[in-house]
Amino acid sequence: MANSNEKYVGEWRPHRPRGAIMAHYTSPGPKYMLPGSTGHPEHDIRKTRYPAYSFGARTKIIDGEASPGPIYKLEKYLTRHGADGTPVYSLYPKLEPLRKFNVPGPGTYSPEKVGPQARHQAPIYTLHDRTKLAKSSHSPGSAAYMLPTVNGPKAIGRRSLPAYTMVGRRSIGSFTHDLNKSPGPAQYQVTTPDIYKNQNPLYSLTGRNHAPLGGSVAPGPGQHRPERVRLSRRIAPKYSFGIRHSQYTAPLFV
């Protein structure tokens, strides 16, 4: 029996959960919203969606009548159910008489003249001379085929020993080689240093394309006034006084 002085804290005690608890996982939590079950757009596909109706805007009132009016001409034999059923007659031109029946009769055919294809008969063979298109046979004869050799390194199905060959004496590099015919040191040109080093700038002097004239029209050094150039430095403002004119002076016409 428990001590009567202890406080009663209830019947719950810590225990292992029966199922998965979201607190045990590092998920973002209730971040994702479930689709709604009301409205027409973005409706929950797991639930039934009823038809949605909308009220349209008021249309523009049409002024006056827009029908074409009584412009259609109805025939007198037409009713609301269609034609009244009265027979209608029409006159057409007279047709040409039909031609005679020109199909051949039974006496036109001669079955006895059909030939051998109309009855059973034994096969018939004919002998004919050779045509000009026939050519002589080009297939190889029995002598065209040879048995493989059993000697040398190319033997098939047999073990072959190593084969050696002797070549002729070479004229280059042998003791009979004439070294006097080889090029000497003077045959090779000195390589320009500009090929394997940094190349310096090259300058060239060309001739004058036209003969100089005596009466040159080019300006001389005295024609230039560098003291009048004001674009490269600041200058003080300059003012000028005009000439007084009378308003009664007549204009000068030349």
C-alpha positions as CSV (number, residue, x, y, z in Angstrom):
1,M,0.0,0.0,0.0
2,A,1.4,3.4,-1.0
3,N,2.2,6.0,1.6
4,S,-0.7,8.3,2.1
5,N,1.6,11.3,2.4
6,E,2.7,11.1,-1.3
7,K,1.0,13.3,-3.9
8,Y,-1.1,11.6,-6.6
9,V,0.4,12.3,-10.0
10,G,-2.0,10.3,-12.1
11,E,-1.8,6.9,-13.8
12,W,0.4,7.9,-16.7
13,R,4.0,6.6,-16.7
14,P,6.7,6.9,-19.4
15,H,6.5,4.0,-21.9
16,R,7.6,3.2,-25.5
17,P,5.3,4.7,-28.1
18,R,3.2,2.2,-30.1
19,G,3.7,4.0,-33.4
20,A,5.9,6.6,-35.1
21,I,5.9,10.1,-33.6
22,M,6.8,13.1,-35.7
23,A,9.0,14.4,-32.9
24,H,11.4,11.6,-33.5
25,Y,12.1,12.8,-37.1
26,T,14.0,15.8,-38.3
27,S,11.3,16.8,-40.8
28,P,10.3,20.4,-41.6
29,G,7.0,19.8,-39.7
30,P,3.6,21.0,-40.8
31,K,5.1,23.1,-43.6
32,Y,3.2,21.7,-46.5
33,M,-0.5,22.7,-46.8
34,L,-3.0,20.1,-47.9
35,P,-5.3,21.1,-50.9
36,G,-8.6,22.5,-49.9
37,S,-11.9,20.7,-50.3
38,T,-13.9,23.8,-51.3
39,G,-14.0,25.8,-54.5
40,H,-13.2,24.6,-58.0
41,P,-9.5,25.3,-58.6
42,E,-6.9,23.4,-56.6
43,H,-9.5,21.1,-55.2
44,D,-8.4,17.9,-53.3
45,I,-8.4,15.1,-55.8
46,R,-9.3,12.6,-53.0
47,K,-12.6,14.2,-52.4
48,T,-15.7,14.7,-54.6
49,R,-15.9,18.0,-56.3
50,Y,-19.3,19.3,-57.2
51,P,-20.0,21.5,-60.2
52,A,-19.3,25.2,-59.7
53,Y,-21.4,27.9,-61.3
54,S,-20.5,31.4,-61.9
55,F,-22.5,34.6,-62.7
56,G,-21.5,36.3,-65.9
57,A,-21.3,40.0,-66.5
58,R,-24.3,41.8,-67.9
59,T,-24.1,41.9,-71.7
60,K,-24.6,45.0,-73.8
61,I,-28.2,45.7,-74.7
62,I,-28.6,45.6,-78.5
63,D,-30.3,48.7,-79.8
64,G,-33.1,47.9,-82.4
65,E,-33.8,44.7,-84.2
66,A,-30.9,42.8,-85.7
67,S,-32.9,40.3,-87.8
68,P,-32.9,40.6,-91.6
69,G,-36.6,41.0,-91.8
70,P,-39.1,39.4,-94.3
71,I,-36.6,39.0,-97.1
72,Y,-36.9,35.3,-97.6
73,K,-39.4,34.2,-100.2
74,L,-41.3,31.0,-99.3
75,E,-42.8,28.9,-102.0
76,K,-46.6,28.3,-101.9
77,Y,-46.2,24.6,-101.6
78,L,-44.1,24.7,-98.5
79,T,-45.6,24.4,-95.0
80,R,-44.2,24.3,-91.6
81,H,-43.9,20.5,-91.9
82,G,-42.2,20.6,-95.4
83,A,-43.6,20.2,-98.9
84,D,-47.4,19.7,-99.1
85,G,-47.1,16.5,-101.2
86,T,-48.7,17.8,-104.4
87,P,-47.1,16.1,-107.5
88,V,-44.9,18.4,-109.5
89,Y,-44.3,17.7,-113.2
90,S,-41.5,19.0,-115.5
91,L,-40.9,18.9,-119.2
92,Y,-37.5,17.6,-120.5
93,P,-36.2,17.2,-124.1
94,K,-36.8,13.9,-126.0
95,L,-34.1,11.3,-125.4
96,E,-32.3,9.5,-128.3
97,P,-33.4,5.9,-129.0
98,L,-31.3,3.2,-127.5
99,R,-28.7,1.4,-129.6
100,K,-29.0,-2.2,-130.7
101,F,-27.6,-4.9,-128.5
102,N,-24.3,-5.7,-130.2
103,V,-23.1,-8.5,-127.9
104,P,-21.7,-11.5,-130.0
105,G,-23.8,-14.6,-130.2
106,P,-22.9,-18.2,-129.5
107,G,-21.9,-18.9,-133.1
108,T,-19.2,-16.2,-133.0
109,Y,-16.9,-18.3,-130.8
110,S,-14.8,-21.3,-132.1
111,P,-13.7,-23.4,-129.2
112,E,-11.9,-25.9,-131.4
113,K,-9.4,-23.2,-132.4
114,V,-8.4,-22.4,-128.8
115,G,-5.3,-24.6,-128.9
116,P,-3.6,-27.0,-126.4
117,Q,-4.1,-24.8,-123.4
118,A,-7.8,-25.7,-123.3
119,R,-7.2,-29.5,-122.8
120,H,-4.9,-31.9,-121.1
121,Q,-1.9,-33.2,-123.1
122,A,1.5,-34.7,-122.6
123,P,4.5,-32.3,-122.2
124,I,6.2,-31.4,-125.5
125,Y,10.0,-30.6,-125.7
126,T,11.9,-28.9,-128.5
127,L,15.6,-28.8,-129.3
128,H,17.0,-25.4,-130.2
129,D,20.5,-24.2,-131.0
130,R,22.5,-22.3,-128.4
131,T,21.8,-18.6,-128.3
132,K,24.5,-15.9,-128.8
133,L,24.1,-14.7,-125.2
134,A,25.5,-17.9,-123.7
135,K,29.1,-17.5,-122.6
136,S,31.7,-20.0,-121.8
137,S,31.9,-21.0,-118.1
138,H,34.4,-19.1,-116.0
139,S,34.3,-21.3,-113.0
140,P,37.7,-22.6,-111.9
141,G,38.7,-26.2,-112.8
142,S,40.1,-28.9,-110.6
143,A,43.7,-27.8,-111.3
144,A,43.1,-24.4,-109.8
145,Y,43.0,-25.7,-106.3
146,M,46.3,-26.6,-104.6
147,L,47.0,-28.3,-101.3
148,P,48.7,-26.2,-98.7
149,T,52.4,-26.5,-98.4
150,V,54.0,-28.5,-95.6
151,N,57.4,-26.7,-95.7
152,G,58.3,-23.2,-94.5
153,P,56.6,-20.9,-92.0
154,K,53.3,-20.9,-93.8
155,A,52.4,-24.5,-93.2
156,I,48.8,-25.1,-92.1
157,G,47.9,-27.7,-89.5
158,R,51.6,-28.6,-88.9
159,R,54.4,-27.3,-86.7
160,S,56.9,-25.2,-88.6
161,L,60.5,-24.5,-87.6
162,P,61.9,-21.0,-87.7
163,A,62.9,-19.8,-91.1
164,Y,65.7,-17.4,-91.8
165,T,66.3,-15.2,-94.9
166,M,69.5,-13.6,-96.2
167,V,69.3,-10.1,-97.7
168,G,71.7,-8.3,-99.9
169,R,74.4,-6.0,-98.8
170,R,73.3,-2.4,-98.3
171,S,75.2,0.4,-100.0
172,I,74.5,3.0,-97.3
173,G,76.4,2.5,-94.0
174,S,78.6,-0.3,-95.2
175,F,82.3,-0.3,-95.5
176,T,82.0,0.5,-99.2
177,H,80.0,3.6,-98.6
178,D,81.7,6.7,-100.1
179,L,81.7,9.3,-97.4
180,N,83.0,12.0,-99.9
181,K,79.5,12.3,-101.3
182,S,78.0,13.4,-98.0
183,P,77.4,17.2,-97.5
184,G,80.0,19.2,-95.7
185,P,79.6,21.8,-92.9
186,A,79.4,24.6,-95.5
187,Q,76.2,23.1,-96.9
188,Y,74.2,24.1,-93.8
189,Q,73.2,27.7,-93.4
190,V,73.3,29.5,-90.0
191,T,69.9,29.8,-88.4
192,T,68.7,33.4,-87.9
193,P,68.5,34.2,-84.1
194,D,65.0,35.8,-84.8
195,I,63.6,32.3,-85.2
196,Y,64.5,31.0,-81.7
197,K,64.7,34.4,-79.9
198,N,62.6,37.5,-79.6
199,Q,62.6,39.3,-82.9
200,N,63.4,43.0,-82.9
201,P,61.4,45.5,-85.0
202,L,62.5,45.8,-88.6
203,Y,62.5,49.0,-90.6
204,S,62.8,49.5,-94.3
205,L,63.4,52.5,-96.5
206,T,61.4,52.9,-99.7
207,G,61.8,55.1,-102.6
208,R,59.7,58.2,-103.3
209,N,56.7,57.4,-105.4
210,H,56.5,60.7,-107.4
211,A,59.0,63.3,-108.5
212,P,59.1,66.5,-106.3
213,L,57.6,69.6,-108.0
214,G,59.2,73.0,-107.9
215,G,56.1,75.1,-107.0
216,S,55.1,73.3,-103.8
217,V,51.7,74.6,-102.3
218,A,52.4,73.1,-98.9
219,P,52.3,75.8,-96.1
220,G,55.7,76.7,-94.6
221,P,56.6,77.0,-90.9
222,G,55.6,80.7,-90.9
223,Q,52.0,80.0,-91.8
224,H,51.2,78.4,-88.4
225,R,50.3,80.5,-85.4
226,P,50.7,78.4,-82.3
227,E,50.1,81.4,-80.0
228,R,46.5,81.7,-81.2
229,V,45.6,78.2,-80.1
230,R,43.2,78.4,-77.1
231,L,42.0,74.8,-77.0
232,S,44.7,73.6,-74.7
233,R,44.3,76.2,-71.9
234,R,41.7,78.4,-70.4
235,I,41.3,82.1,-71.5
236,A,39.4,85.0,-70.1
237,P,36.1,86.1,-71.6
238,K,36.3,88.8,-74.3
239,Y,33.7,91.5,-75.1
240,S,33.3,93.7,-78.1
241,F,31.4,97.0,-78.7
242,G,29.2,97.3,-81.7
243,I,28.7,100.4,-84.0
244,R,25.7,102.7,-83.3
245,H,23.3,102.8,-86.1
246,S,20.4,105.2,-86.7
247,Q,16.9,103.9,-87.2
248,Y,16.4,106.4,-90.0
249,T,19.4,105.3,-92.0
250,A,18.3,103.8,-95.3
251,P,19.7,100.3,-96.1
252,L,22.5,100.1,-98.6
253,F,21.6,98.2,-101.8
254,V,24.4,97.2,-104.1
